Amino acid sequence: MVTLKERPLASLKDKTMNQNTTKIAQLLAQAGSAHHQFEQTALKGVRDEEWPDWYASHLLTHGLNDLLPQPINQTELGQFLLHSNEARTQQFPEPDWVDYTAQDLINRFAGES
């Protein structure tokens, strides 16, 4: 049975997770802009087939682990991003990648301890 004393902690945890989801979405959007610039300049307009590794490095360098309950390494994050994007495109070809991926990261790593 949930007591009244337990509810504020659950609400605080939910609020923190929602705030972190928003911050992760912002970080993903920033990474998207930076990656686009990278493709245009360094790759001269060629699509980056190694995009999951690039994003993983960028996200970790810019503080992603501070927003997750459990730290993640670059290899694991790159694989996660690739699989998350594949799942998204199979389920919903058009939704916003940023919001989907931010929520997917929180869902995947929130339950681990």
Residue pairs with C-beta under 8 A, 6 or more apart in sequence:
2 10
17 106
17 110
20 67
20 68
20 106
21 102
21 103
21 106
22 102
23 67
24 64
24 67
24 101
24 102
24 105
24 106
25 98
25 99
25 101
25 102
27 59
27 62
27 63
27 64
27 67
28 55
28 59
28 97
28 98
28 101
28 102
29 98
30 62
31 55
31 58
31 59
31 62
32 97
32 98
34 58
35 48
35 51
35 54
35 55
35 58
38 48
38 54
39 45
39 46
39 47
39 48
48 54
52 77
52 78
52 79
52 81
52 82
52 85
53 74
53 78
55 77
55 78
55 81
56 74
56 75
56 77
56 78
56 81
57 74
59 77
60 72
60 73
60 74
60 77
64 72
64 77
64 105
65 71
65 72
68 105
68 106
68 109
69 109
69 110
69 112
69 113
70 109
70 112
70 113
72 80
72 109
80 105
80 108
81 101
84 100
84 101
84 104
84 105
84 108
85 97
85 101
87 104
88 95
88 97
88 100
88 101
88 104
92 100
